[in-house]
């Protein structure tokens, strides 16, 4: 076997090993993300502390953006958290709900209700951010977002959140 042929054989072997290592690493990462999702779903269900619930919701939202199937079992609990007595939990739930790719027929009305009726401005802003995270699936919320934007002072955080949500839902084509 010539030196060139030996080098070619070694290169092919290293390439195959590298591809195998990438596939194995990807599987390990997916497994760890699934474990994280289970952990945070359980934390959301059992936590009594609002900060722990909010932390679980934030992490579930992040995981849902990566892969919807990781958080499918947590979606009912996320939705239930939209009505929590604590504003911190409702705020985190609104954003997480938008991020986990929920059914727009259920999510848009729930988030619009929060946007219009919640007593806390921070929760209303989070509802707008949740709608923004849904993108064009939240198109039916545009009239409500526009109404909120017009009813608020142009410099208010809520008006800006509503405007940003409309841009995310209906981006201008260039």
Backbone bond lengths (Angstrom), bond angles and torsions (degrees), N, CA, C in turn:
res aa  C-N    CA-C-N  psi(-1)  N-CA   C-N-CA  omega(-1)  CA-C   N-CA-C  phi
1 X - - - 1.437 - - 1.530 107.92 -
2 X 1.312 114.88 131.15 1.460 118.98 -178.57 1.530 109.57 -76.50
3 X 1.291 114.40 164.17 1.472 120.69 -179.97 1.530 111.03 -61.79
4 X 1.326 116.10 -42.48 1.473 120.33 179.46 1.527 111.52 -61.26
5 X 1.298 115.26 -44.89 1.454 120.20 -179.26 1.538 109.80 -63.86
6 X 1.295 117.71 -39.74 1.462 122.49 177.89 1.526 111.30 -64.08
7 X 1.326 116.65 -41.27 1.464 120.69 178.10 1.531 110.59 -66.28
8 X 1.312 116.07 -39.99 1.467 120.35 178.64 1.532 110.16 -63.20
9 X 1.311 116.16 -44.06 1.458 121.82 178.87 1.532 110.32 -61.85
10 X 1.330 116.80 -43.88 1.464 121.69 179.19 1.529 110.57 -64.50
11 X 1.333 117.33 -40.14 1.472 121.32 179.22 1.522 111.08 -63.50
12 X 1.321 116.50 -43.94 1.457 120.43 179.08 1.531 109.96 -64.07
13 X 1.309 116.83 -40.95 1.467 120.88 178.31 1.524 111.48 -62.85
14 X 1.324 116.93 -44.04 1.464 120.64 178.85 1.525 111.46 -65.64
15 X 1.316 116.29 -38.88 1.461 120.32 177.85 1.528 110.33 -63.21
16 X 1.305 117.52 -45.29 1.468 121.19 178.89 1.526 110.58 -62.55
17 X 1.338 116.73 -42.24 1.456 120.68 177.89 1.528 110.75 -62.54
18 X 1.324 117.18 -42.51 1.459 121.86 178.97 1.517 112.02 -61.44
19 X 1.325 116.94 -43.26 1.463 120.75 178.30 1.522 110.90 -64.29
20 X 1.323 116.36 -42.12 1.461 120.35 177.26 1.527 110.26 -61.02
21 X 1.322 117.19 -42.97 1.464 121.31 -179.62 1.532 110.87 -63.39
22 X 1.327 116.85 -39.75 1.469 120.01 177.88 1.522 111.55 -63.87
23 X 1.301 117.48 -44.16 1.462 121.52 179.40 1.522 110.41 -63.56
24 X 1.321 116.93 -42.92 1.460 120.84 179.49 1.529 111.00 -65.08
25 X 1.324 116.95 -41.60 1.464 120.69 179.12 1.530 110.49 -64.73
26 X 1.321 116.64 -40.08 1.458 121.19 178.80 1.530 110.41 -62.17
27 X 1.310 117.23 -41.33 1.465 121.53 178.78 1.530 110.62 -65.12
28 X 1.332 117.26 -38.97 1.462 120.73 178.14 1.520 111.32 -65.52
29 X 1.328 116.83 -41.43 1.462 120.94 178.66 1.521 110.11 -63.82
30 X 1.319 117.61 -44.11 1.463 121.37 178.89 1.526 110.80 -61.10
31 X 1.312 116.77 -41.02 1.466 120.37 179.41 1.529 110.62 -65.67
32 X 1.330 117.28 -39.85 1.464 119.29 -179.89 1.528 110.64 -69.13
33 X 1.323 118.16 -35.51 1.469 121.56 177.23 1.530 110.11 -65.96
34 X 1.325 117.26 -38.59 1.465 120.68 177.53 1.528 110.34 -64.01
35 X 1.323 116.54 -40.08 1.464 120.59 177.63 1.531 110.72 -64.95
36 X 1.341 116.22 -40.90 1.463 120.00 177.25 1.520 110.46 -60.83
37 X 1.319 116.62 -44.05 1.461 120.85 -179.50 1.524 110.61 -60.48
38 X 1.335 116.84 -43.16 1.473 120.42 177.67 1.525 110.55 -61.32
39 X 1.318 115.33 -44.67 1.462 121.01 -178.52 1.528 110.84 -60.24
40 X 1.328 116.90 -48.46 1.461 119.85 -177.17 1.525 112.58 -73.13
41 X 1.320 117.43 -30.39 1.465 120.21 174.94 1.521 109.29 -64.30
42 X 1.314 116.26 -45.07 1.466 120.63 178.71 1.532 110.52 -65.26
43 X 1.325 116.85 -39.41 1.464 120.65 178.56 1.529 110.42 -62.81
44 X 1.322 116.86 -41.12 1.467 120.75 178.72 1.527 110.83 -63.15
45 X 1.328 116.50 -40.58 1.469 120.84 -177.99 1.523 112.66 -70.37
46 X 1.319 117.63 -35.69 1.460 120.35 -170.25 1.524 115.47 -104.67
47 X 1.316 117.87 -18.63 1.465 119.93 -174.66 1.524 111.41 -66.23
48 X 1.294 115.41 138.87 1.467 121.98 174.53 1.528 109.97 -97.06
49 X 1.316 115.93 -27.89 1.456 122.88 -177.04 1.533 110.59 -80.72
50 X 1.322 116.74 131.34 1.468 121.70 -178.82 1.530 111.82 -61.78
51 X 1.321 117.13 -36.63 1.472 119.90 179.97 1.525 111.39 -64.78
52 X 1.324 116.30 -39.35 1.474 120.47 178.59 1.526 110.74 -67.24
53 X 1.334 116.66 -40.38 1.458 120.14 177.16 1.527 110.53 -63.50
54 X 1.330 115.80 -45.13 1.470 120.17 -179.87 1.525 110.77 -62.32
55 X 1.330 116.53 -40.49 1.460 120.48 177.59 1.534 110.44 -61.12
56 X 1.314 116.35 -45.44 1.472 120.83 179.23 1.523 110.52 -61.56
57 X 1.320 116.91 -42.85 1.466 120.68 179.50 1.526 111.87 -63.51
58 X 1.323 116.54 -42.90 1.467 120.41 178.91 1.523 111.06 -61.43
59 X 1.324 116.28 -44.28 1.463 120.18 -179.08 1.536 111.32 -68.89
60 X 1.322 116.79 -38.59 1.468 119.44 177.24 1.528 110.64 -64.68
61 X 1.319 116.58 -37.02 1.458 119.89 176.20 1.518 111.78 -61.63
62 X 1.324 116.11 -44.07 1.473 120.26 177.85 1.525 111.25 -62.62
63 X 1.334 115.65 -44.88 1.464 119.66 -179.86 1.528 111.20 -65.52
64 X 1.323 116.59 -36.70 1.463 120.59 178.48 1.513 112.68 -64.45
65 X 1.320 116.68 -31.74 1.464 120.07 175.94 1.520 111.14 -68.61
66 X 1.329 115.99 -33.74 1.461 120.24 179.84 1.522 110.28 -71.68
67 X 1.341 115.77 -49.16 1.459 120.38 -178.49 1.526 109.05 -156.48
68 X 1.311 115.89 113.88 1.461 122.09 -177.07 1.525 112.11 -55.02
69 X 1.308 117.42 -39.44 1.468 120.44 -175.44 1.532 112.60 -62.87
70 X 1.329 117.62 -21.48 1.463 120.16 179.01 1.524 111.89 -66.18
71 X 1.342 116.77 -30.31 1.460 119.96 -172.80 1.531 113.99 -115.96
72 X 1.308 117.30 9.69 1.465 120.52 -177.57 1.526 111.77 -54.12
73 X 1.310 117.09 -41.51 1.465 119.90 -178.39 1.528 112.35 -70.73
74 X 1.335 117.61 -18.81 1.466 121.09 -178.40 1.527 113.20 -90.42
75 X 1.324 117.90 -13.29 1.468 120.61 -174.78 1.537 112.66 -56.46
76 X 1.337 120.24 -43.97 1.474 118.14 177.48 1.534 113.23 -59.96
77 X 1.324 116.56 -36.80 1.464 119.94 178.81 1.523 111.32 -71.94
78 X 1.320 116.76 -34.87 1.463 120.56 175.94 1.531 108.73 -64.24
79 X 1.324 115.94 -45.85 1.463 120.58 179.72 1.537 110.52 -61.17
80 X 1.315 116.95 -42.55 1.465 121.35 178.66 1.537 110.65 -61.39
81 X 1.313 116.33 -34.59 1.471 121.08 -178.83 1.524 112.87 -68.96
82 X 1.323 116.86 -16.31 1.468 120.05 176.82 1.533 110.87 -62.04
83 X 1.328 116.67 -22.51 1.459 121.31 -177.64 1.528 112.68 -108.30
84 X 1.320 117.23 15.87 1.465 121.28 179.47 1.526 109.89 -61.32
85 X 1.313 116.49 153.24 1.473 120.13 -179.84 1.534 111.62 -72.68
86 X 1.322 117.47 -23.06 1.457 121.66 -177.63 1.530 110.99 -91.05
87 X 1.318 116.24 127.96 1.465 121.42 -177.83 1.528 112.12 -63.98
88 X 1.316 117.55 -32.50 1.466 120.65 178.74 1.527 110.48 -62.68
89 X 1.300 116.52 -40.95 1.467 121.98 179.44 1.523 109.67 -69.31
90 X 1.335 117.04 -45.14 1.470 119.81 179.44 1.528 111.27 -61.37
91 X 1.314 115.75 -40.29 1.474 120.72 179.24 1.534 110.08 -62.05
92 X 1.309 117.27 -49.37 1.466 121.17 179.95 1.533 110.91 -64.55
93 X 1.326 116.54 -37.61 1.470 120.81 -179.49 1.522 111.30 -66.10
94 X 1.334 117.13 -40.55 1.462 120.39 -179.25 1.523 111.33 -61.49
95 X 1.309 116.51 -43.97 1.466 120.33 179.96 1.529 110.20 -69.33
96 X 1.325 116.57 -46.09 1.464 120.19 -179.64 1.527 111.33 -61.56
97 X 1.311 116.73 -41.12 1.472 120.82 -178.59 1.525 110.60 -60.35
98 X 1.313 116.28 -42.00 1.459 119.27 177.47 1.520 113.08 -66.29
99 X 1.318 116.75 -32.74 1.469 121.15 -176.96 1.519 114.61 -77.22
100 X 1.339 117.80 -23.77 1.471 119.78 -173.08 1.524 113.47 -89.03
101 X 1.310 116.79 15.05 1.468 122.62 177.07 1.526 111.75 56.51
102 X 1.345 116.09 59.35 1.463 119.17 -178.93 1.529 111.40 -76.37
103 X 1.309 115.53 171.69 1.457 121.39 174.66 1.529 107.54 -66.90
104 X 1.331 118.21 117.93 1.472 120.53 -176.89 1.533 113.60 -59.18
105 X 1.331 117.44 -28.89 1.467 120.01 -179.23 1.530 111.40 -65.40
106 X 1.323 117.09 -26.71 1.458 121.26 177.27 1.520 111.84 -97.55
107 X 1.328 116.22 -40.90 1.457 120.92 -171.93 1.524 113.35 -72.65
108 X 1.329 117.03 -43.69 1.465 119.06 -176.06 1.533 111.14 -61.67
109 X 1.337 119.48 -49.68 1.469 117.79 178.37 1.540 113.37 -60.85
110 X 1.322 116.66 -37.79 1.472 120.00 179.94 1.524 111.05 -65.02
111 X 1.320 116.74 -44.61 1.467 120.20 -179.30 1.529 111.45 -71.73
112 X 1.323 117.46 -36.64 1.471 120.60 177.04 1.526 109.81 -64.12
113 X 1.332 116.68 -40.52 1.467 120.02 177.41 1.527 110.55 -58.99
114 X 1.322 116.62 -44.10 1.468 120.13 177.49 1.523 110.73 -63.04
115 X 1.314 116.04 -42.53 1.465 122.19 -179.16 1.526 110.68 -58.65
116 X 1.310 116.51 -39.21 1.460 120.84 -175.47 1.527 113.83 -90.36
117 X 1.335 117.65 -32.62 1.457 119.49 -167.22 1.525 116.26 -112.81
118 X 1.317 119.09 -18.60 1.468 118.71 -176.17 1.529 109.70 -64.71
119 X 1.313 115.99 146.29 1.456 121.31 -178.22 1.526 112.32 -77.97
120 X 1.313 116.89 -25.66 1.467 121.85 -176.37 1.526 110.79 -92.33
121 X 1.325 116.20 126.59 1.455 119.73 179.41 1.529 111.64 -63.32
122 X 1.324 117.08 -36.04 1.468 119.98 -179.78 1.535 111.46 -62.92
123 X 1.313 116.65 -32.92 1.468 120.99 177.73 1.527 109.79 -72.06
124 X 1.318 116.72 -39.51 1.468 120.63 177.23 1.527 110.42 -61.87
125 X 1.320 116.06 -42.50 1.469 120.75 177.57 1.527 110.01 -62.74
126 X 1.327 116.64 -42.85 1.466 120.71 178.39 1.529 111.10 -63.17
127 X 1.330 117.43 -37.19 1.465 120.54 177.40 1.532 110.05 -63.28
128 X 1.324 116.38 -41.86 1.471 119.83 176.13 1.525 110.31 -62.42
129 X 1.320 117.03 -40.70 1.468 120.80 178.39 1.530 111.27 -66.64
130 X 1.321 117.03 -36.14 1.462 120.87 175.92 1.524 111.04 -63.59
131 X 1.328 116.43 -42.39 1.468 120.34 176.78 1.525 110.18 -64.24
132 X 1.331 116.64 -40.12 1.467 120.54 178.37 1.522 110.76 -61.51
133 X 1.332 116.77 -39.76 1.465 120.71 -179.69 1.525 112.02 -64.10
134 X 1.318 116.55 -25.71 1.464 120.64 179.78 1.527 111.73 -76.45
135 X 1.319 117.16 -17.63 1.459 120.38 179.16 1.512 112.31 65.88
136 X 1.319 116.45 -142.99 1.467 120.35 -173.79 1.527 113.69 -67.54
137 X 1.323 117.67 -9.30 1.474 119.87 176.01 1.525 111.48 -70.88
138 X 1.329 116.84 -13.42 1.461 121.56 -179.08 1.531 112.04 -103.53
139 X 1.312 117.35 23.65 1.469 121.06 -177.15 1.527 113.85 -53.70
140 X 1.318 117.08 -36.44 1.462 119.13 -177.20 1.526 112.49 -67.31
141 X 1.328 118.14 -9.49 1.470 121.58 178.32 1.525 112.45 -86.96
142 X 1.307 117.97 -9.62 1.473 120.55 -175.27 1.533 112.34 -57.41
143 X 1.335 120.35 -46.02 1.475 117.85 179.07 1.536 112.62 -59.48
144 X 1.313 116.72 -38.59 1.467 120.12 179.22 1.526 111.04 -69.25
145 X 1.316 116.47 -40.68 1.468 119.94 177.38 1.531 110.42 -63.61
146 X 1.316 116.05 -40.92 1.464 120.52 178.68 1.531 110.23 -63.30
147 X 1.329 117.12 -41.89 1.466 120.87 178.75 1.522 111.15 -63.53
148 X 1.304 117.06 -41.75 1.468 120.48 178.03 1.522 109.89 -64.37
149 X 1.302 116.24 -43.64 1.461 120.33 -179.49 1.533 110.79 -60.42
150 X 1.327 116.76 -42.98 1.466 120.63 -178.01 1.527 112.34 -72.55
151 X 1.331 117.48 -29.07 1.462 120.44 -178.23 1.527 112.82 -80.06
152 X 1.310 116.68 -13.98 1.465 121.23 -177.65 1.524 110.82 -100.96
153 X 1.316 115.40 160.42 1.459 121.24 171.61 1.529 107.42 -62.42
154 X 1.315 117.27 137.89 1.468 120.95 -175.81 1.525 112.72 -57.95
155 X 1.317 116.78 -26.53 1.463 120.08 -177.94 1.524 113.07 -91.22
156 X 1.328 117.58 -1.92 1.468 119.44 -177.74 1.529 110.80 -71.26
157 X 1.306 114.78 153.38 1.466 120.74 179.28 1.531 111.02 -65.31
158 X 1.327 116.66 -35.06 1.461 120.51 179.98 1.529 110.94 -67.70
159 X 1.323 117.16 -42.22 1.467 120.06 177.99 1.529 110.47 -62.79
160 X 1.324 116.04 -40.75 1.464 119.76 178.56 1.529 110.84 -65.96
161 X 1.334 117.17 -41.30 1.469 120.57 178.29 1.526 110.86 -63.04
162 X 1.332 116.64 -40.48 1.462 120.27 178.45 1.530 110.38 -64.80
163 X 1.315 116.25 -42.07 1.470 120.36 178.52 1.534 110.56 -63.97
164 X 1.318 116.71 -45.42 1.468 120.81 178.66 1.533 111.15 -61.75
165 X 1.330 116.36 -38.52 1.470 120.21 178.95 1.527 110.25 -64.51
166 X 1.323 116.43 -42.30 1.476 118.95 178.90 1.522 111.07 -62.34
167 X 1.319 116.36 -38.01 1.475 120.02 177.76 1.529 111.48 -66.00
168 X 1.323 116.42 -37.42 1.462 120.12 179.65 1.529 111.62 -71.46
169 X 1.305 115.65 -35.79 1.458 120.60 -178.89 1.514 111.70 -75.58
170 X 1.312 115.78 -39.69 1.455 121.53 -175.02 1.526 110.38 -130.73
171 X 1.333 118.18 68.17 1.463 119.99 -176.61 1.527 110.84 -66.01
172 X 1.331 114.52 144.66 1.470 119.00 177.36 1.515 108.97 -71.89
173 X 1.305 114.47 138.54 1.464 119.57 179.00 1.507 108.99 -85.79
174 X 1.316 115.45 136.73 1.471 120.00 -179.68 1.496 110.90 -97.39
